[in-house]
């Protein structure tokens, strides 16, 4: 079975794109958790003072 070079490249492109999207998703999740934590700290700060 001969290897289809374009098919392989296309497959790799899809894989790289999926990894890229996952990376963005994880960065977004990190940002959301950071914002939530920051909000908790702000609320505690306001309650203390």
C-alpha positions as CSV (number, residue, x, y, z in Angstrom):
1,X,0.0,0.0,0.0
2,X,1.7,3.2,-1.2
3,X,1.8,6.1,1.3
4,X,-0.3,9.1,0.3
5,X,2.0,12.0,1.1
6,X,-0.8,14.6,1.0
7,X,-3.0,12.4,3.2
8,X,-0.3,12.1,5.8
9,X,0.4,15.8,5.7
10,X,-3.3,16.5,6.0
11,X,-3.6,14.1,9.0
12,X,-0.6,15.8,10.7
13,X,-2.2,19.2,10.1
14,X,-5.5,18.0,11.7
15,X,-3.5,16.6,14.6
16,X,-1.5,19.8,15.1
17,X,-4.6,21.9,14.8
18,X,-6.3,19.7,17.5
19,X,-3.2,20.1,19.8
20,X,-3.3,23.9,19.2
21,X,-7.0,24.1,20.1
22,X,-6.4,21.9,23.2
23,X,-3.6,24.2,24.2
24,X,-5.8,27.3,23.8
25,X,-8.5,25.6,25.8
26,X,-6.2,24.8,28.7
27,X,-4.8,28.3,28.7
28,X,-8.4,29.6,28.7
29,X,-9.2,27.3,31.7
30,X,-6.2,28.5,33.5
31,X,-7.3,32.1,33.0
32,X,-10.8,31.3,34.2
33,X,-9.5,29.6,37.4
34,X,-7.1,32.5,38.0
35,X,-10.0,35.1,37.6
36,X,-12.2,33.0,39.9
37,X,-9.4,32.9,42.5
38,X,-8.8,36.6,42.1
39,X,-12.5,37.3,42.7
40,X,-12.4,35.2,45.8
41,X,-9.5,37.2,47.1
42,X,-11.2,40.4,46.2
43,X,-14.3,39.4,48.1
44,X,-12.3,38.3,51.1
45,X,-10.4,41.6,51.0
46,X,-13.7,43.6,50.9
47,X,-15.2,41.5,53.7
48,X,-12.1,42.1,55.9
49,X,-12.2,45.9,55.4
